[in-house]
């Protein structure tokens, strides 16, 4: 699930564009994380909330998604599932 606040992006077209870019970045970058989760026999529900104040471009979305996925992978590799990842946005 992806959420973009109406308070920061008044026009639906802007919110939808951000959601499309975040969704596409997730689709492209999720492979290694999905494999790790499947390998562990787990299921995850991930909610992404866009908190930026300005309209990002595609490269910003993709770079941020890569960073997020690498951090999730590192957290699982280090801690397993006994603890939940902290919010480091």
GIFEN-V100226 format. One record per residue. RES is the residue in one letter. SS is DSSP state (alpha for helix, beta for strand, coil for the rest). OMEGA is omega in whole degrees, 0 to 359 (* if undefined). BURIAL is + if it has 9 or more other ideal C-beta (glycine too) atoms within 8 Angstrom, else -. Layout:
RES&SS&OMEGA&BURIAL ; RES&SS&OMEGA&BURIAL
This chain:
X&coil&180&- ; X&beta&181&+ ; X&beta&175&- ; X&beta&187&+ ; X&coil&177&+ ; X&coil&181&- ; X&coil&183&- ; X&coil&179&- ; X&coil&186&+ ; X&coil&184&- ; X&coil&181&- ; X&alpha&181&- ; X&alpha&178&- ; X&alpha&178&+ ; X&alpha&180&+ ; X&alpha&178&- ; X&alpha&179&+ ; X&alpha&179&+ ; X&alpha&178&+ ; X&alpha&182&- ; X&alpha&179&+ ; X&alpha&179&+ ; X&alpha&180&+ ; X&alpha&177&+ ; X&alpha&177&+ ; X&alpha&182&+ ; X&alpha&183&- ; X&alpha&190&- ; X&alpha&190&+ ; X&coil&187&+ ; X&alpha&182&- ; X&alpha&179&- ; X&alpha&177&+ ; X&alpha&179&- ; X&alpha&179&- ; X&alpha&180&+ ; X&alpha&179&+ ; X&alpha&180&- ; X&alpha&180&- ; X&coil&180&- ; X&coil&183&- ; X&coil&171&- ; X&coil&180&- ; X&coil&170&- ; X&coil&183&- ; X&coil&177&- ; X&coil&179&- ; X&beta&179&+ ; X&beta&180&- ; X&beta&184&+ ; X&coil&179&- ; X&coil&180&- ; X&coil&182&- ; X&coil&178&- ; X&coil&179&- ; X&coil&171&+ ; X&coil&185&- ; X&alpha&183&- ; X&alpha&177&- ; X&alpha&179&- ; X&alpha&183&+ ; X&alpha&179&+ ; X&alpha&179&- ; X&alpha&179&+ ; X&alpha&177&+ ; X&alpha&181&+ ; X&alpha&179&- ; X&alpha&182&- ; X&alpha&178&+ ; X&alpha&179&- ; X&alpha&177&+ ; X&alpha&179&+ ; X&alpha&180&+ ; X&alpha&180&- ; X&alpha&180&+ ; X&alpha&180&+ ; X&alpha&183&- ; X&alpha&189&- ; X&alpha&187&- ; X&coil&181&- ; X&coil&181&- ; X&coil&176&- ; X&coil&181&- ; X&coil&178&- ; X&coil&178&- ; X&coil&178&- ; X&coil&180&- ; X&coil&185&- ; X&coil&*&-
